[in-house]
Amino acid sequence: MKIIVPMAGMGKRMRPHTLTVPKPLIKVAGKPIVQRLVEDIAKVIDEKIDEIAFVIGDFGKDVENQLLTIAKNLGANGSIHYQHEALGTAHAILCAEQALSGKVIVAFADTLFKADFKIETAQHDGIIWVQKIEDPTMFGVVKVDKNNVITDFVEKPQQFVSDLAIIGIYYFKDGEYLRNELQYLIDNNIKEKGEYQLTNALENMKQKGAKFLPGKITEWLDCGNKDATVYTNSRVLTFIESSDLIHSTVQNINSVIIPPCYIGENVIIEESVVGPYVSIGANTKIKRSNVSNSIIQNNTQIINSNIENSMVGAYAEIKQKPMDLSISDYSVYKV
């Protein structure tokens, strides 16, 4: 089994945080989003993962090495592929064409999920993970027949056709077949809304006899913007065993920690109340402050402040009562 992770997007909706860190490497509950994604996939499939192929932009060698380490820690080979121009989902996957062989999972790196079951991949041509939502107009959706086989793929329908939204995770029994269908779109310049769309390749495969089934999950967690990522952080903290969340080197000085919280190594919390639903990166100091429902990255200082529903980047400094923040790395906020 191979996993292809397209993650070359600029993450504009997550700025200013993505000015210094690619969105999939922003940490949620102490781990990068992309690491949690591939770990979650490994838990629900019944196959050994042989390779994880990351499709990235020009993120630099440090990021590439971090991604290769994520693959290695799952017992898989890591490979790096580049998408230099944003030409759509089908084009992004084809950038990793060397990995398109055998059984393949494609997972776009801006979503997390919770599932309490195993997927037996060997029985199906393909599985498209979906979630029922109230407003499907901003997503690709699927329609199914009475046998729960997918009959139609519709990209961002403006009139109701289905409420089963595609969450961005797909399984294919035959990677070579997928590769050929993606190449067909490129060779024949078949676009939708100006881009090469994976849903067009899926439709072609379906018309040729491939049967795709919907893979339903327990919970879909988006990481597309600040508020969604803060919410996802709270849900992930809820799932994790509390014994795994607070590092042994944390210094708690006359403070109250309300679980669940993730607190990294060498964090100092002094005369403060932290939690619930807070993630704090390594070497951060919080003094005389209240922090709840927020993500604080590494090497940051928060002093005399009230922080709620916020994301604060690395090496930032905040003093004097800001509320509901989205502060990037190396920022200073004082009143």
Protein Blocks (a to p, Z undefined) as FASTA:
>chain_A
ZZdddfkbgolmlpcklmmbcfklpceehiafklmmmmmmmmmpccdcfbdcdddddebj
klmmmmmmmmmmnopacdddddfbdgbjklmmmmmmmmmgcjdddddfkbccddfbdcdf
klpfbdcdddddfblmlpccddddfkopafbdcehiabdfbfcdcehiacdfblmlmmmm
mmmmmmnopaeehiacfklmmmmmmmnopacdddddfbdcdfkbmklmmmmmmmmmmmpc
fklmpcfkbccehiacdddddddehiacehiaedehiacdehiacehiacehiaddehia
cehiacehiacdehiaceehiahiaddehiacdZZ
